[in-house]
Amino acid sequence: MGERGSISSFLKGKKIAIYGIGYVAQKFYHALIAQGLGNNVEYFIVSQRMDEQTAMNGIDVRVIQELKVGDDAMICIAVHETTKKEIEKLLENKNIKNYIWISPYDLAELFYGKPKEEAVPTSVNKIICSCKDYRFAVKYLAIENYFGKNDYGYDIYLKAQQLHCGKQTATKRLNAFLDLIDNWERFGYQPDSRILLDENYEVLDGAHRTILAKYFNIGKVSCDMFDSAQCHFDWHGSNVRLTRAKLSEGEFSGIELAAIEEAFARIQL
């Protein structure tokens, strides 16, 4: 959070404009409600209006062209990190400076409060084995594709991503993951980049880093632990969990499904 302190304290008493209307924006909006800040939200912002949508949760949706320099609402960019930079560029081009990005840490703080423990060395296998769906398996296959151990991991990753986002966003997320793999290959594990977990070892942020730690045989990673008992609603939502039922909604071949099952069993060891 740096000098601005906690996100809830920073936003208290401010008018808020949420940039985005997707999964992260909805999560952020409901987290604000849980913190008693829901009435602070003045409007949502989109880069382009889709299907003539003019309201979200009963609140106006504005396109970026409607924004004016000098508006006193704090713009909270509530999107996946892969889209953050292009939105910041759009705002800067309009000479709008009053914005912040809502990071996964910010969201975790709004959901759970401050972490109960920080920088806790935590078993990578414990984290992975606590996850009973296929999120880690899909990511592992993409890593193996990067290192030439298969030729289908990227396709599986993209299909899995497209179960809850569009093709363009899925491609951005894959490219961001490939950049992360390259960074780990060159510089190794960075303990300062902590994984966010709840007390049940549910990954709030850092699943890609966790599975990279598994691939590179790193036994423990540094984690901030949050108290899940204070959570008002499910962090991820059932749509993000890659259960067998969820996979059946995708366009996976029988061979791809078998590869996911095999990777799932392998990373549990």
Secondary structure, DSSP 8 states (H G I E B T S, - for coil): -GGG--HHHHHTT--EEEE--SHHHHHHHHHHHHTT-GGGEEEEEESS--TT--EETTEEEEEGGG--TT--SEEEE-S-HHHHHHHHHHHHHTT---EEE--HHHHHHHHH-S-SEEEEEEEHHHHHHT--SSHHHHHHHHHHHHTTS-SSHHHHHHHHHTTTS-HHHHHHHHHHHHHHHHHHHHH---TTS-EEEETT--EEE-HHHHHHHHHTT--EEEEEEE-GGG-SS-SS-TTTS--HHHHTTS---HHHHHHHHHHHHHHT-
